Amino acid sequence: MQCQQELRGRIDKRFCSDSCRTQYHNEANRTRNRRFNYVHRQLKRNYAILEMFARKEQSQVHLRELWLLGFDTKKVTGVKLAKTGKITFELYDLTYRISDKNQIEFEKTSLTKSHLCSSNYSKKI
Ligand SMILES: [Zn+2]
């Protein structure tokens, strides 16, 4: 199935060697993963962009600024709809809202817990 070499041995044999079998499966996995990799890459890019602003302790940033950096608002890891009608977007451990004026508003709880205070937290221990 990999190299077209004539097979000898068992009737159900599909590969001439271990290296041909490994090569075949690696190539199949690479093709299979290609569709996921695009989304994973964009999620990671989105996260890196948001985290950059979170580190600055900036609580708001205009959506335009994020778009210019390559942020894709369609790639999130979760969406929550509150009873108030407000939508919160999740990107791994970061959460944010988009205001009527297209401002991204970070949820301070997740930012402070997971990022901004992580160094302070380790000092306490
Ligand atoms: Zn082979």
Residues whose N, C-alpha, C, O or C-beta is under 5 A from the ligand:
A	BS01	ZN	Q2 C3 Q5 C16 S17 C20
